[in-house]
């Protein structure tokens, strides 16, 4: 039921009728394989960010 609703909402985004889709927390938590199969998964953009300067210099005193 949740996957069907999400598919309909994403179809609305594709047509320009819906601005965004709010993902269902329980779907992500308990049905991750189904979610990934139906909607795919984007890589986490935070992993590509450089390490913060304060963290790099934490051991230097």
N, C-alpha and C positions, 0 to 999 in steps of 0.2 A: 504494500500500500504506500509506504513512504517512498520507495524507489520510483513507483509510478508517478507520484506527485512531483518528485524532483525532476523526472524526465520531462514532464509537461512544463514545468517552470523553465528548464533549460531550453526547451523548444521555443518558449516565449522570448527568452533572451536572444536566441538566434534570429527571430523574426523582428526584434526591436520593440516588442510590446512590454517586456519586463526588463527593469534596470539591473536587478541582481537577484541571486538566489541565496536564501539563508539555509545552510546545511543543517540537517537534523543531528543533534549530538548523539542520540542513541544509535542512529544508523552508523555513524562513524565509530562508535565504541563497540557495538556488538555485531555488526555486520560488515566489517572492513573488507573482507574478500568480495562480497557481493557489490559493495560500493565501488571498489577498485575495478572490478570486471565491467560494471555498467557505465561508470563515469571516467575511469582512468585516474591517474594521480600525477600531479605536477611535482617536480622536485622542490624541496624547501629552499626558497631563495636566500634564506639567512645563512645557509651553509657556504654560499659563495662570497659572503662579506669578509673583508679582512679582519684579523684579530684586533680588538681595540687597543689603543696605545697604552692605556692604563693597565691592561692585562699583560702586555708584552714587557713592560718595565716594572712589574710587581716585584721581581726578585732583586732588582738593582737598588742599592741604597747608598 
